[in-house]
Amino acid sequence: VRGVGVPTSGIQTEAVNTGCARIRVGRKGHKHRIRRCTASESVSITSAATIVGRVIDAATHAGADRINGPGFSFSNPSAGMVAAEKAAIADARTQADAAAAQLGYTVTGVQSIILNPQSGIAQGSGATATAPKSPSTKTTVHPGAQEVDATVAVVFTIAPAS
């Protein structure tokens, strides 16, 4: 997978599993027992979404027999949250202006604001990966969309309209 653009820092061993068993081998009448041991390694790979299909192809070509994922996340989650909070505050102000105008008032300031720390990432359409049907078929990955939702509670101050 490094050959398709995954840096060494993007590859992490998640688990190593080993197991041994005694099995009988040989021709009928001449069988003997041997101890057969196996080992497997599970790795987590972090890469750019643009190369996920090539990473899957490279891993299966190198012998991977199981792929779990892909999973997607934001490279900078804070930027999305800041943008969502900014939009939520602007929406709150628009609603406050409309409500105050209905009463013959104008918004004069902000008394308090609470950003909801429980706001989270809501996944949109998610992601799908189509495993290659043959070694010459490339894996297609569709990252889908993710969105960030933010909730704010704003107390505005108002005064009679002049």
Disulfide bonds with the S-S distance in Angstrom:
Cys20-Cys37 2.09
